[in-house]
Structure formats: C-alpha cells, structure tokens
C-alpha cells in the first residue's frame, strides 16, 4: 500500500540539513551519486515559492505575510494527502504550519550552537556577534516583507534553544534526533538509522554507497565544479569545513560565554555541556 504523508527534515540553519538531504537523495536512488542541482527535487524546501506554487497550482507573486503562510499550509495539506513527501524545514515547529494529520514523523538535526554561530555568520554575510544575537532572538524571522521576486517565503526561526525545544518536545508523530557530531563520527551508523526511520533501503551496501557519495569533500568538490543554488550571494562556498569544534578557534571567549548564557540548559540536554566547554 502506498504511503501518504510528510516527513519533516528540520533543523536550525547551518546544522547539517543539506548534508542529510544529500544522504536521503542518495538513499532514494540506491546509493547513487548526488546531483546538487537536483537536490530540491528529492527533498524540496517547504518554504520554496516554486514548490508551493507547483503543489497548489496558484501563483504567489502578489502575496505577502498571512496570505503566503496560508498558501504554504494548504500546500502541506494537499501534498501530504496525496503522496509521500520529505520536506526541508528551517522554521521552528508550529502545529498550524506543519499539520499533524499529514505528518508521518520528523528528523531533527542538531549541531553545537557554538559551531552554528560562525557558520551562520558566514552564510548570512554578517559578523559573528550579529549571528549570536539573532540566535538568541525568540522572534527572529527571515523574509518579512520580502519581495515577491525572492525564492522563499518568510520563515520564523526564533532562538536556537526555542527551535530545538519546539521540535523535540512538540513535533507531531515520531521523531528522530540526529546530532551533527554523530554524523561526522559514525556516518554509516547514523545514515542507517535515518534510512530505517524513513522506510528507505537500509542494507549495508546501499548505506555505504550513500555515505561515500555524500562525503563532505566530495560535496565540496562538486560545488566548486558545478556551483550550488543554495550558496548565498557573496559567500565563497556553501560546504565550508564539515567538522565539529571549529568554534574553539573561530570564537572569542566572550562570544562563547554569550552563547552558553543564552542556551546552556538546552546545550547540556543535548550533550554540549560543561565537559565540552
């Protein structure tokens, strides 16, 4: 029997979502190499205007704010009711936006916020202090009042801590937590967990091929040869370092303190506690 419904592939920005989407795309094709220019076909962004318009066959050029949100909810309901979808999400969890009745489960990818800060600063083209301040803003939303020419609709991230708690404590249906650091340490084991959760081929050979196809160096070389649509204007590369603990040299002590002050409780809950400071 064909499954219908949505798996949300969710994370705060710069936490490994694209890497996981690449793994899913490869697993869907039996471990085949990934094409970055077709990644949105395998795991679209639910905030993409193109995806929303294709899902509900309605143009969004003249819509802003509440109208766009309503169209996005409609796209989620309609796509989830007629097929199996895996959708990229950076918004914090919201039961209205992500309807429980079409939700099969959620994969939540989390990364040490100290590493997120420097990576996100590079992605946004801002300094690290600005990135840290935004990560502590419970109302932080991207794209409010954006032009209809922009490719994505507004998304509410909120704070890093609030984002994590919203998905781990309030997401509907089953949940799988993937830690970025665990993906680095044991990519085959974590990719197998991901495959089993999503009901994808999880035999050792397929998983091994997918892991090789999605090796960080392989993806970075592919981006350098072919480009990547998700790289921001002015950003040197999307796939930057692919490691954990870079914050130790990238951040100043005061910046580390601000992150820990804002997010210490949730960091400790996830294993990013005092022993990792």
C-alpha positions as CSV (number, residue, x, y, z in Angstrom):
1,X,0.0,0.0,0.0
2,X,1.3,3.4,-1.0
3,X,2.2,5.7,1.9
4,X,0.9,9.2,2.0
5,X,2.2,11.9,4.3
6,X,5.2,14.1,5.2
7,X,8.5,13.6,7.0
8,X,9.8,17.0,8.0
9,X,13.6,17.2,7.7
10,X,14.1,20.0,10.2
11,X,16.9,22.0,11.7
12,X,18.1,25.4,12.7
13,X,20.1,26.9,9.8
14,X,23.7,25.6,9.3
15,X,23.2,22.5,11.4
16,X,23.7,19.8,8.7
17,X,20.3,19.8,7.0
18,X,21.7,19.9,3.5
19,X,24.1,17.0,4.3
20,X,21.1,15.0,5.5
21,X,19.1,15.9,2.4
22,X,22.0,14.6,0.2
23,X,22.1,11.3,2.1
24,X,18.3,11.0,1.6
25,X,18.6,11.7,-2.1
26,X,21.3,9.1,-2.5
27,X,19.4,6.5,-0.4
28,X,16.4,7.1,-2.6
29,X,18.4,6.1,-5.6
30,X,20.1,3.1,-4.1
31,X,23.3,4.9,-3.1
32,X,23.9,6.7,-6.4
33,X,26.0,9.9,-6.5
34,X,24.1,13.1,-5.6
35,X,23.4,15.9,-8.1
36,X,23.3,19.2,-6.2
37,X,21.3,20.8,-9.0
38,X,18.5,18.2,-8.4
39,X,18.6,18.1,-4.6
40,X,15.4,20.2,-4.4
41,X,13.6,17.5,-6.5
42,X,14.4,14.8,-3.9
43,X,13.9,16.9,-0.7
44,X,12.3,20.3,-1.5
45,X,12.2,23.2,0.8
46,X,8.6,23.7,2.2
47,X,9.4,27.5,2.1
48,X,10.1,27.5,-1.6
49,X,7.7,29.6,-3.7
50,X,8.3,27.3,-6.6
51,X,7.4,24.2,-4.6
52,X,4.3,25.9,-3.1
53,X,3.0,27.2,-6.4
54,X,3.6,23.7,-8.0
55,X,1.8,22.0,-5.2
56,X,-1.4,24.1,-5.2
57,X,-1.3,25.5,-8.7
58,X,-1.7,29.1,-7.5
59,X,0.8,31.9,-8.1
60,X,2.2,33.7,-5.1
61,X,3.7,36.8,-6.8
62,X,1.1,39.2,-5.3
63,X,1.0,37.6,-1.8
64,X,2.8,38.6,1.3
65,X,2.5,37.8,5.0
66,X,-0.6,35.9,6.2
67,X,-1.6,35.0,2.6
68,X,1.7,33.3,1.9
69,X,1.5,31.4,5.2
70,X,-2.0,30.2,4.3
71,X,-0.8,29.0,0.9
72,X,2.1,27.2,2.5
73,X,-0.2,25.4,4.9
74,X,-2.5,24.5,2.0
75,X,0.5,23.1,0.1
76,X,1.5,21.0,3.1
77,X,-2.0,19.6,3.4
78,X,-2.5,18.8,-0.2
79,X,0.9,17.3,-0.9
80,X,0.7,15.2,2.3
81,X,-2.7,13.9,1.5
82,X,-1.7,12.6,-2.0
83,X,1.9,11.4,-1.8
84,X,4.9,10.6,0.4
85,X,7.0,13.7,0.9
86,X,10.2,14.6,2.6
87,X,10.4,18.4,3.1
88,X,13.3,20.6,4.3
89,X,12.2,22.9,7.1
90,X,14.1,25.7,9.0
91,X,11.1,27.1,10.8
92,X,10.5,26.3,14.5
93,X,7.8,23.7,15.0
94,X,4.3,25.1,14.6
95,X,1.3,22.8,14.7
96,X,-0.7,25.0,12.3
97,X,2.1,25.3,9.8
98,X,3.0,21.6,10.0
99,X,-0.4,19.8,10.2
100,X,-0.3,16.7,12.4
101,X,-2.9,14.9,10.2
102,X,-0.4,14.7,7.3
103,X,2.7,14.2,9.4
104,X,4.4,10.8,9.4
105,X,7.4,12.0,11.5
106,X,10.2,14.4,11.8
107,X,14.0,14.1,11.5
108,X,15.6,16.8,13.6
109,X,19.3,17.6,13.0
110,X,21.1,19.5,15.8
111,X,24.6,20.9,16.0
112,X,26.6,22.6,18.7
113,X,25.4,26.2,18.6
114,X,28.9,27.5,19.0
115,X,29.7,26.0,15.6
116,X,26.4,27.1,14.2
117,X,27.3,30.7,15.1
118,X,30.4,31.1,13.0
119,X,28.9,29.0,10.1
120,X,25.7,31.0,10.0
121,X,27.6,34.3,10.2
122,X,29.5,33.3,7.0
123,X,26.2,32.2,5.3
124,X,24.4,35.4,6.2
125,X,27.3,37.7,5.4
126,X,27.3,39.2,8.9
127,X,29.7,39.3,11.8
128,X,29.7,36.6,14.5
129,X,28.3,38.9,17.2
130,X,25.3,39.6,14.9
131,X,24.7,35.9,14.4
132,X,24.9,35.2,18.1
133,X,22.3,38.0,18.8
134,X,20.0,36.6,16.2
135,X,20.3,33.1,17.6
136,X,19.1,34.4,20.9
137,X,16.1,36.3,19.4
138,X,12.9,34.3,20.1
139,X,11.1,36.2,17.4
140,X,13.8,36.1,14.7
141,X,12.0,35.7,11.3
142,X,13.6,35.9,7.9
143,X,11.9,37.4,4.9
144,X,9.2,39.5,6.5
145,X,8.0,41.9,3.8
146,X,10.3,40.3,1.2
147,X,9.8,41.0,-2.5
148,X,7.8,38.5,-4.5
149,X,10.9,38.1,-6.6
150,X,12.7,36.3,-3.7
151,X,12.6,32.5,-4.0
152,X,11.4,31.7,-0.4
153,X,8.5,32.8,1.8
154,X,9.0,34.2,5.3
155,X,10.3,31.7,7.9
156,X,10.2,32.0,11.7
157,X,13.4,30.6,13.2
158,X,13.2,32.0,16.7
159,X,16.1,31.4,19.0
160,X,18.3,28.3,18.7
161,X,17.1,27.0,22.1
162,X,13.4,27.6,21.3
163,X,13.8,26.0,17.9
164,X,15.3,22.8,19.4
165,X,12.7,22.5,22.1
166,X,9.8,23.1,19.7
167,X,10.8,20.2,17.6
168,X,12.0,17.8,20.2
169,X,9.1,18.4,22.6
170,X,6.2,19.4,20.4
171,X,6.6,17.9,16.9
172,X,3.7,15.6,16.0
173,X,4.2,11.8,15.3
174,X,7.5,10.0,15.7
175,X,10.8,11.9,15.9
176,X,14.4,11.0,15.1
177,X,17.2,13.1,16.5
178,X,20.4,13.3,14.5
179,X,23.4,15.0,16.0
180,X,25.8,16.6,13.5
181,X,28.7,15.4,15.5
182,X,27.5,11.8,15.5
183,X,27.1,12.0,11.7
184,X,30.7,13.0,11.5
185,X,31.9,10.3,13.9
186,X,29.8,7.4,12.5
187,X,28.2,8.4,9.2
188,X,27.3,4.8,8.2
189,X,25.6,4.1,11.6
190,X,23.7,7.4,11.5
191,X,22.7,7.1,7.9
192,X,21.4,3.6,8.6
193,X,19.3,5.0,11.5
194,X,18.0,7.7,9.1
195,X,17.1,5.2,6.4
196,X,15.2,2.9,8.8
197,X,13.3,5.8,10.2
198,X,12.2,7.0,6.8
199,X,11.5,3.5,5.5
200,X,14.3,3.7,2.9
201,X,16.7,1.0,1.8
202,X,19.0,0.4,4.8
203,X,21.1,-2.6,3.8
204,X,24.8,-2.1,4.5
205,X,25.9,-1.8,0.8
206,X,23.3,0.9,-0.1
207,X,24.2,2.9,3.1
208,X,27.9,2.6,2.4
209,X,27.5,3.9,-1.2
210,X,25.3,6.7,0.0
211,X,27.9,7.7,2.7
212,X,30.7,7.7,0.1
213,X,28.5,9.7,-2.3
214,X,27.9,12.3,0.4
215,X,31.4,12.6,1.8
216,X,31.9,16.2,2.7
217,X,35.0,16.5,0.5
218,X,33.0,15.0,-2.5
219,X,30.2,17.5,-2.0
220,X,32.6,20.4,-1.7
221,X,34.5,19.4,-4.9
222,X,31.1,19.1,-6.7
223,X,30.1,22.6,-5.5
224,X,33.4,24.0,-6.8
225,X,33.0,22.4,-10.2
226,X,29.3,22.9,-10.7
227,X,28.1,25.6,-8.2
228,X,25.2,25.3,-5.8
229,X,22.0,27.3,-5.9
230,X,21.7,27.4,-2.1
231,X,25.1,29.3,-1.8
232,X,24.4,32.9,-0.8
233,X,25.5,35.8,-3.0
234,X,29.0,36.8,-1.9
235,X,29.6,33.5,0.0
236,X,32.8,31.8,-1.0
237,X,31.4,28.3,-0.6
238,X,28.4,26.6,0.9
239,X,30.2,23.4,2.1
240,X,32.9,25.1,4.2
241,X,34.6,22.9,6.7
242,X,32.5,19.9,7.6
243,X,33.9,19.4,11.1
244,X,33.0,19.9,14.7
245,X,34.7,22.0,17.3
246,X,35.8,24.8,14.9
247,X,34.3,27.3,17.4
248,X,37.4,26.8,19.6
249,X,39.5,28.9,17.2
250,X,36.7,30.8,15.4
251,X,35.1,32.4,18.5
252,X,36.4,34.8,21.2
253,X,35.9,33.8,24.8
254,X,33.2,36.4,25.3
255,X,31.3,35.2,22.3
256,X,31.4,31.6,23.7
257,X,30.1,32.9,27.1
258,X,27.2,34.7,25.4
259,X,26.1,31.5,23.6
260,X,26.4,29.4,26.8
261,X,24.5,32.0,28.8
262,X,21.6,32.1,26.3
263,X,21.4,28.4,25.5
264,X,23.2,26.5,28.3
265,X,20.2,24.5,29.5
266,X,19.4,23.1,26.1
267,X,23.1,22.6,25.3
268,X,23.5,20.4,28.3
269,X,20.4,18.5,27.5
270,X,22.0,17.6,24.1
271,X,25.4,16.8,25.5
272,X,27.0,20.1,24.7
273,X,27.5,20.8,28.4
274,X,30.3,21.9,30.7
275,X,32.5,19.0,29.8
276,X,32.6,20.2,26.2
277,X,33.3,23.9,27.0
